[in-house]
Amino acid sequence: MSVERLRLEGADWARYFAPVAFCAYLAAICVALIVTSVFLHSLRDTLAVSAAAAFGLLLAAALGLGVLGMQLHELRYLSVATPFDAESNFARVVRLGRELGWQPILEQPGRRLEFRTADSMLQLGERVVVLLRERQVLIAAICDPDVGFSLVGRRRCQHHRELVMRAVLLAPP
């Protein structure tokens, strides 16, 4: 079964996956420490540096894989079957976005909507993307790549997905 994912392009992709790249960088430093520890004069020092570097490598790899897994999960679209056509779902999501003060980034009537949620000094925005198909809506919400990945943002993204899902499942006005 194939899972549809939100595709990020260029700089957005690089910024979104920067935490994983940082973990890979830390893992590379740990590998370099293990290799260079061979040249230390004392066997005791070599073992101590190698053990510390191996522990760092293990932690960096675990953290990187954990963050990558969360990020890939967030990029997956939530599929919602609706009894309504793409145009009426489009109108519902546009109305929801206006009510919540979301800034439209891209509007392709009946096909695709992309919003940046309202942000303030203490609450950073997220990106909400909705693909509209006949009797189906695909919803993705991610931390805005300009802001970076955060665990608090993940909870807000889940809330945004639920809001869009409720909007397209409600009976017509």
C-alpha positions as CSV (number, residue, x, y, z in Angstrom):
1,M,0.0,0.0,0.0
2,S,1.5,3.3,-1.0
3,V,1.2,6.3,1.2
4,E,1.0,9.8,-0.3
5,R,3.4,12.3,1.3
6,L,3.7,16.1,1.1
7,R,6.6,16.9,-1.2
8,L,8.9,19.7,-0.1
9,E,11.1,21.3,-2.7
10,G,14.6,22.8,-2.6
11,A,15.3,25.0,0.4
12,D,12.2,24.0,2.2
13,W,13.3,20.3,2.0
14,A,16.8,21.3,3.3
15,R,15.4,23.3,6.2
16,Y,12.8,20.7,7.2
17,F,15.4,17.9,7.4
18,A,18.2,20.0,8.9
19,P,17.9,18.3,12.3
20,V,18.5,14.9,10.8
21,A,21.5,16.3,8.9
22,F,22.9,17.7,12.2
23,C,22.6,14.3,13.8
24,A,24.4,12.8,10.8
25,Y,27.2,15.4,11.3
26,L,27.5,14.5,15.0
27,A,27.7,10.8,14.1
28,A,30.4,11.6,11.6
29,I,32.4,13.4,14.3
30,C,32.0,10.3,16.6
31,V,33.3,8.0,13.8
32,A,36.3,10.4,13.3
33,L,37.0,10.2,17.0
34,I,37.0,6.4,17.0
35,V,39.4,6.4,14.0
36,T,41.8,8.9,15.5
37,S,41.8,7.3,18.9
38,V,43.9,4.5,17.4
39,F,46.8,7.0,17.3
40,L,46.8,7.8,21.0
41,H,49.8,6.7,23.0
42,S,48.0,4.9,25.8
43,L,45.7,2.0,25.3
44,R,43.6,3.2,28.2
45,D,43.1,6.6,26.5
46,T,42.3,4.8,23.2
47,L,39.6,2.7,24.9
48,A,38.1,5.6,26.8
49,V,37.9,7.9,23.8
50,S,36.5,5.0,21.6
51,A,33.9,4.1,24.2
52,A,32.8,7.7,24.6
53,A,32.7,8.2,20.8
54,A,30.8,4.9,20.3
55,F,28.2,6.0,22.9
56,G,27.9,9.4,21.1
57,L,27.5,7.6,17.8
58,L,24.8,5.4,19.2
59,L,22.9,8.4,20.6
60,A,23.3,10.6,17.5
61,A,22.1,7.7,15.3
62,A,19.1,7.0,17.6
63,L,18.1,10.7,17.8
64,G,18.5,11.1,14.0
65,L,16.4,8.1,13.2
66,G,13.8,9.1,15.7
67,V,13.5,12.6,14.3
68,L,13.5,11.3,10.7
69,G,10.7,8.9,11.6
70,M,8.6,11.7,13.1
71,Q,9.2,14.0,10.2
72,L,8.3,11.4,7.6
73,H,5.2,10.6,9.6
74,E,4.2,14.3,9.6
75,L,4.6,14.5,5.8
76,R,2.0,11.8,5.2
77,Y,-1.4,13.0,4.1
78,L,-4.5,12.1,6.2
79,S,-7.1,10.7,3.8
80,V,-10.7,11.7,4.6
81,A,-13.6,10.3,2.6
82,T,-16.4,12.9,2.3
83,P,-19.9,12.7,0.8
84,F,-19.3,16.1,-1.0
85,D,-17.6,17.1,-4.2
86,A,-14.2,18.8,-4.5
87,E,-15.7,22.3,-5.0
88,S,-17.8,22.3,-1.9
89,N,-14.9,20.9,0.1
90,F,-12.8,23.6,-1.3
91,A,-15.3,26.3,-0.1
92,R,-15.5,24.7,3.4
93,V,-11.7,24.7,3.8
94,V,-11.3,28.3,2.5
95,R,-14.0,29.4,4.9
96,L,-12.2,27.6,7.8
97,G,-8.9,29.2,6.9
98,R,-10.5,32.7,6.8
99,E,-12.2,32.2,10.1
100,L,-9.0,31.1,11.8
101,G,-6.9,33.8,10.2
102,W,-4.7,31.5,8.2
103,Q,-2.7,33.1,5.3
104,P,-3.3,31.5,2.0
105,I,-0.1,30.5,0.2
106,L,-1.6,28.7,-2.8
107,E,-5.2,28.3,-4.0
108,Q,-6.0,26.1,-6.9
109,P,-9.9,25.9,-6.9
110,G,-11.2,22.4,-6.5
111,R,-7.7,20.9,-6.4
112,R,-5.3,22.2,-3.8
113,L,-5.1,24.7,-0.9
114,E,-2.0,25.7,1.1
115,F,-2.1,27.9,4.2
116,R,0.4,29.2,6.7
117,T,-1.3,29.3,10.1
118,A,-1.5,32.5,12.1
119,D,1.6,33.1,14.2
120,S,2.5,35.4,17.0
121,M,5.7,36.2,18.9
122,L,5.2,33.2,21.2
123,Q,3.5,30.8,18.8
124,L,5.2,30.0,15.5
125,G,3.1,29.1,12.4
126,E,2.6,25.8,10.6
127,R,1.9,24.9,7.1
128,V,-1.4,23.2,6.2
129,V,-1.8,21.6,2.8
130,V,-5.1,20.2,1.5
131,L,-5.5,18.2,-1.7
132,L,-9.1,17.9,-2.9
133,R,-10.4,15.1,-5.0
134,E,-13.9,13.9,-5.8
135,R,-15.3,12.6,-2.5
136,Q,-11.9,12.6,-0.8
137,V,-9.7,15.2,1.0
138,L,-6.0,14.7,1.8
139,I,-4.7,16.8,4.7
140,A,-1.1,17.4,5.7
141,A,0.1,19.8,8.4
142,I,3.8,20.4,9.1
143,C,5.9,22.8,11.1
144,D,6.8,25.5,8.7
145,P,10.3,24.8,7.2
146,D,11.2,28.5,7.9
147,V,10.7,27.8,11.6
148,G,12.0,24.3,11.9
149,F,10.7,21.1,13.5
150,S,9.3,21.1,17.0
151,L,7.4,18.7,19.2
152,V,5.0,21.5,20.3
153,G,4.4,22.3,16.6
154,R,3.5,18.6,16.0
155,R,0.6,18.9,18.5
156,R,-0.6,22.1,16.8
157,C,-0.3,20.3,13.4
158,Q,-2.5,17.5,14.7
159,H,-5.1,20.0,15.8
160,H,-5.0,21.7,12.4
161,R,-5.6,18.4,10.7
162,E,-8.6,17.7,13.0
163,L,-10.1,21.1,12.3
164,V,-9.9,20.6,8.5
165,M,-11.3,17.1,8.9
166,R,-14.3,18.4,10.9
167,A,-14.9,21.1,8.4
168,V,-15.2,18.8,5.4
169,L,-17.3,16.2,7.2
170,L,-20.0,18.7,8.5
171,A,-23.3,18.8,6.8
172,P,-23.8,21.6,4.2
173,P,-25.0,24.9,5.5
